[in-house]
């Protein structure tokens, strides 16, 4: 499987963006797709994850109530709707996938830059 992330951009604080992660190749409905982000000088962190079948969504505490992850099985795309953006959300966002029982994410998409200005 290959992942293609898109949808990043520059917005002012309080604005919204929607990121997309499109998959090509073989996927399994029980696989997990997640969004991570990495800000300059900081370690990469988990943002949100979901199974391809749309179940079992999870969020980092820092984004709960503001971000929503969803999955479109037909389009084989996972979305991250980001509302009420804050300057601290500025980072390069990556999507990745792994088997449900796996620890490590095996496939990563290229990053997409999100910049939030105050």
PAKOLRO-706516 format. One line per field, with one value per residue (C-alpha): residue number from 1; residue in three letters; x, y, z. Coordinates in steps of 0.2 Angstrom, whole numbers, always signed. Each point is the difference from the previous one (the first is absolute). Example, Ala and Ser with C-alpha at 12.3 -4.5 7.8 and 13.67 -1.06 7.14 Angstrom:
PAKOLRO-706516
marnu <- [1;2]
lumse <- [ALA;SER]
c1 <- [+62;+6]
c2 <- [-22;+17]
c3 <- [+39;-3]
end
This chain:
PAKOLRO-706516
marnu <- [1;2;3;4;5;6;7;8;9;10;11;12;13;14;15;16;17;18;19;20;21;22;23;24;25;26;27;28;29;30;31;32;33;34;35;36;37;38;39;40;41;42;43;44;45;46;47;48;49;50;51;52;53;54;55;56;57;58;59;60;61;62;63;64;65;66;67;68;69;70;71;72;73;74;75;76;77;78;79;80;81;82;83;84;85;86;87;88;89;90;91;92;93;94;95;96;97;98;99;100;101;102;103;104;105;106;107;108;109;110;111;112;113;114;115;116;117;118]
lumse <- [UNK;UNK;UNK;UNK;UNK;UNK;UNK;UNK;UNK;UNK;UNK;UNK;UNK;UNK;UNK;UNK;UNK;UNK;UNK;UNK;UNK;UNK;UNK;UNK;UNK;UNK;UNK;UNK;UNK;UNK;UNK;UNK;UNK;UNK;UNK;UNK;UNK;UNK;UNK;UNK;UNK;UNK;UNK;UNK;UNK;UNK;UNK;UNK;UNK;UNK;UNK;UNK;UNK;UNK;UNK;UNK;UNK;UNK;UNK;UNK;UNK;UNK;UNK;UNK;UNK;UNK;UNK;UNK;UNK;UNK;UNK;UNK;UNK;UNK;UNK;UNK;UNK;UNK;UNK;UNK;UNK;UNK;UNK;UNK;UNK;UNK;UNK;UNK;UNK;UNK;UNK;UNK;UNK;UNK;UNK;UNK;UNK;UNK;UNK;UNK;UNK;UNK;UNK;UNK;UNK;UNK;UNK;UNK;UNK;UNK;UNK;UNK;UNK;UNK;UNK;UNK;UNK;UNK]
c1 <- [+0;+5;-7;-1;-4;-7;-10;+13;+1;+1;-14;-3;-3;-18;-1;-3;+9;-4;+14;-2;+10;-3;+5;+5;+4;-7;-8;-10;-15;+7;+17;+2;+4;+7;+5;+16;+8;+17;+4;+17;+12;-13;-3;-13;-16;-16;-15;-15;-3;-14;-3;-3;-18;-3;+0;+11;+5;+13;+6;+15;-7;+7;-12;-16;-15;+9;+5;-10;+7;-11;+2;-8;+2;-7;+13;+13;+4;+1;-4;+6;-12;+9;-10;+4;+18;+13;+18;+6;-8;+13;+10;+3;-14;+3;-12;+5;-8;+3;-8;-12;+10;+17;+10;+9;-7;+7;-5;+1;-6;+10;-3;-12;+4;-13;+4;-11;+4;-6]
c2 <- [+0;+18;+15;+18;+14;+17;+15;+9;+19;+16;+7;+12;-6;-6;-6;-17;-12;-17;-12;-15;-17;-10;-18;-9;-19;-13;+5;-10;+7;-4;+9;+16;+17;+14;+18;+5;+17;+7;+18;+8;-6;-12;-18;-8;-2;-10;+11;-12;-17;-11;-17;+0;-6;+16;-8;+3;+18;+7;+18;+8;+10;+16;-1;-8;+10;+9;-13;-14;-15;-9;-14;-2;-18;+3;+14;-9;+16;+6;+18;+10;+15;+13;+14;+14;-1;+7;+6;-16;-11;+6;-15;-12;-12;-18;-15;-17;-18;-16;-16;+0;-11;+8;+12;+9;+9;-8;+13;+19;+13;+16;+14;+15;+16;+9;+17;+10;+18;+10]
c3 <- [+0;-3;+8;-7;+13;-6;+6;+10;+0;+9;+11;+14;+18;+1;-18;-7;-12;-6;-4;-11;+0;-16;-1;-15;-1;+12;+16;+14;+9;+16;-3;+10;-9;+11;-1;+8;+1;+2;+5;-2;+14;+7;-1;-11;+9;-3;-4;-5;-6;-7;-8;-19;+4;+10;+17;+15;-2;+13;+3;+9;+15;-9;-14;+8;-4;-14;-13;-7;-9;-13;-13;-17;-5;-18;-3;+11;+8;+18;+5;+14;+2;+11;+8;+12;-5;+11;-3;+9;-13;-12;-6;-15;+1;-6;-2;+3;+0;+9;+4;+14;+11;-5;+11;-14;-15;-15;-14;+1;-12;-4;+12;-3;+9;+11;+6;+12;+3;+15]
end
